[in-house]
Amino acid sequence: MNSLSVVCIVLGTWIIVKRAPLIFAPTGTLRAYDRWVLATTTRIRTFGIAIAIFGTTIVFLPLGDAGLARLLHAGGVAMLSVALWVLLRPEWAQRLIRRFVAFVEFSVGDMGLRIIGLLSVVLGVFFIYVGISAM
């Protein structure tokens, strides 16, 4: 099993675990995210550290020269920049994320959130499939 397949499988699993609850309880899931991640600046920073660890792993693992490896590398760089922003300005990140979540919640409603959750699960399954086929 090469590092590209491991990263794809872990990323797909992470996407599914993070977004699948939107299918079953969209409003409750957003409230849980608000309690678990956005409640305090310490939790925001912890979330930023987790993103930084995963982004650093993606950036520094030898994934090869394939197109998917380049895309994952660019995603890792984006994750590192978001993590840096969250770690340096947690209050600002907290306000911006809460505004974005409120906008999405009220503009698309429960059905839209369920569709977002379903599409995210499909994306996660696709990443797992790519990871298994890349072995």
PyMOL commands that set and color helices and strands:
alter all, ss='L'
color gray80, all
select helices_A, chain A and resi 3-19+21-24+26-36+41-60+67-88+90-133
alter helices_A, ss='H'
color red, helices_A
deselect
rebuild
show_as cartoon
